[in-house]
Amino acid sequence: MESNKSFAIMAGDMPTESEEQLYRFLADAGIEFQRHEHPPVYTVQEAEQHWEGIPGAHCKNLFLRNKKGNHHYLVILLGEKTADLHRLERLLGEDRLSFGSPQRLMEHLRLEPGAVSPFGLIHNPTKDVRVVIDQDLKNYQQVSFHPNVNTATITISVPEFTRFLTLCGQPVRYFAF
């Protein structure tokens, strides 16, 4: 991985402003990462076509809300797994979970559909998005996520990802999916 004040660009284009905000945050925190570009992807199935050569556990990220709309969750799990929302409702003590609208996603994480990522947490100063993570991610050395856009993927070590989450300050819970 590159030094903490720079990043590795794996293709020719430069990052967008949204990515630059993330990269400044990571650089200021001394978090190392690698960046890999690819065509826009909107689903895990589309992304799988571009994962060759990108190290780390590849994840799916779900932005959910409860029935009242007063609790929001970012659920992070291995890409090949399925989130059982009814089981998750019981574990979290919620009546009903559903996907948050594009408007809610933009309001809480400043992300667009297809680019849902834990890196959007840098745009959630109220810390009102609760983070739920697949406990199996702890078994990997690296994890890969979109850097707030769906045209690239960045890879960081699991300890650095844990430190990122700590710096963001949102509550984090680990569950078996």
C-alpha positions in Angstrom: 0.0 0.0 0.0 1.0 3.6 -0.5 2.2 6.0 2.2 -0.4 7.7 4.4 -0.3 11.0 2.5 -0.9 9.5 -1.0 -2.8 6.8 -2.7 -2.2 4.4 -5.6 -4.3 5.2 -8.7 -4.7 1.9 -10.6 -5.9 3.6 -13.8 -5.7 6.9 -15.6 -8.5 9.1 -14.3 -8.3 11.4 -11.3 -10.7 11.2 -8.4 -13.9 13.2 -8.2 -14.4 15.9 -5.6 -16.4 13.5 -3.5 -13.6 11.0 -3.5 -11.0 13.8 -2.8 -12.9 14.6 0.4 -12.6 11.0 1.5 -8.9 10.8 0.5 -8.1 13.9 2.5 -9.9 12.4 5.5 -7.9 9.2 5.1 -4.6 11.0 4.6 -5.2 13.2 7.6 -5.8 10.1 9.7 -2.8 8.3 8.2 -4.9 5.5 6.8 -3.3 3.8 3.8 -5.3 2.5 0.9 -5.1 1.5 -2.8 -7.5 2.8 -5.4 -8.7 0.8 -8.4 -10.9 2.2 -11.2 -13.6 0.3 -13.1 -16.7 1.1 -15.1 -19.8 2.3 -13.1 -21.4 -0.6 -11.2 -24.7 -0.6 -9.3 -25.0 -4.1 -7.9 -22.6 -6.7 -6.4 -23.3 -8.9 -9.5 -22.1 -6.1 -11.8 -19.1 -5.4 -9.5 -18.0 -9.0 -9.5 -17.0 -8.7 -13.2 -14.3 -6.2 -12.1 -13.0 -7.7 -8.9 -10.1 -9.6 -10.4 -6.9 -8.0 -9.2 -8.7 -6.1 -6.5 -7.6 -7.6 -3.1 -9.7 -7.9 0.0 -13.1 -9.0 1.1 -15.7 -7.5 -1.3 -18.8 -6.3 0.5 -22.3 -5.3 -0.1 -23.6 -2.2 1.7 -27.2 -1.6 2.5 -28.7 1.6 3.6 -31.8 0.8 5.7 -34.4 2.7 7.8 -36.9 1.5 10.4 -40.7 1.8 10.0 -40.9 5.2 11.7 -38.0 6.5 9.7 -36.2 7.7 12.8 -33.4 5.2 12.8 -31.0 4.6 9.9 -28.6 1.7 9.4 -25.6 1.0 7.2 -25.4 -2.8 6.9 -22.0 -4.1 5.7 -21.7 -7.8 4.8 -19.7 -10.0 2.5 -20.8 -9.7 -1.1 -21.8 -13.3 -1.4 -24.1 -13.2 1.7 -27.7 -12.3 2.0 -29.1 -10.0 4.7 -32.1 -11.6 6.5 -34.0 -8.4 7.3 -36.5 -10.1 9.6 -33.7 -11.6 11.7 -31.9 -8.2 11.7 -35.1 -6.5 12.8 -35.2 -8.8 15.8 -31.5 -8.4 16.6 -31.8 -4.6 16.5 -35.2 -4.4 18.2 -36.9 -2.7 15.2 -40.5 -3.2 14.0 -39.7 -3.2 10.3 -36.6 -2.4 8.2 -36.7 -1.3 4.6 -34.3 0.3 2.1 -33.8 4.0 2.6 -34.9 6.2 -0.3 -32.3 7.9 -2.5 -33.3 11.2 -0.7 -32.5 9.8 2.7 -29.3 8.3 1.5 -28.2 11.7 0.2 -29.4 13.4 3.3 -27.6 11.1 5.8 -24.5 10.0 3.9 -24.3 12.3 0.8 -24.3 9.2 -1.4 -26.2 8.1 -4.5 -27.7 4.7 -5.1 -25.0 2.3 -6.4 -22.3 4.1 -4.4 -23.4 3.1 -0.8 -20.3 2.7 1.2 -19.1 3.1 4.8 -16.9 5.9 3.6 -20.0 8.0 3.4 -19.9 8.2 7.2 -17.5 11.1 6.8 -20.6 13.1 5.7 -22.7 12.1 8.8 -21.7 14.6 11.5 -24.8 13.9 13.6 -23.7 10.3 13.9 -27.3 9.1 13.4 -26.5 6.3 11.0 -26.0 3.1 13.0 -23.4 0.7 11.5 -24.0 -3.1 11.4 -21.2 -5.3 10.2 -20.9 -8.9 9.3 -18.6 -10.4 12.0 -16.9 -12.5 9.3 -15.1 -9.4 7.9 -12.9 -9.6 11.0 -11.4 -12.8 9.4 -9.9 -10.9 6.4 -6.7 -8.9 6.2 -8.2 -6.3 3.8 -11.6 -5.0 2.8 -12.7 -3.2 -0.4 -15.4 -0.6 -0.8 -16.5 2.2 -3.2 -14.9 5.5 -2.3 -18.3 7.3 -2.3 -18.6 6.8 -6.1 -19.4 3.6 -8.0 -16.6 4.0 -10.6 -13.7 3.0 -8.3 -13.0 0.6 -5.4 -10.5 1.2 -2.6 -8.8 -1.5 -0.5 -7.7 -0.9 3.1 -6.6 -3.3 5.9 -9.2 -4.4 8.4 -7.4 -2.7 11.3 -7.3 0.6 9.3 -11.0 0.1 8.5 -11.8 -0.4 12.2 -9.8 2.8 12.9 -11.8 4.7 10.2 -15.0 3.6 11.9 -13.8 4.8 15.3 -12.8 8.1 13.9 -16.2 8.5 12.3 -17.8 8.0 15.7 -20.9 6.1 14.8 -22.1 3.1 16.9 -20.9 -0.2 15.4 -22.4 -3.6 16.0 -21.2 -6.9 14.6 -23.6 -9.8 13.8 -23.4 -13.2 12.1 -25.1 -13.1 8.7 
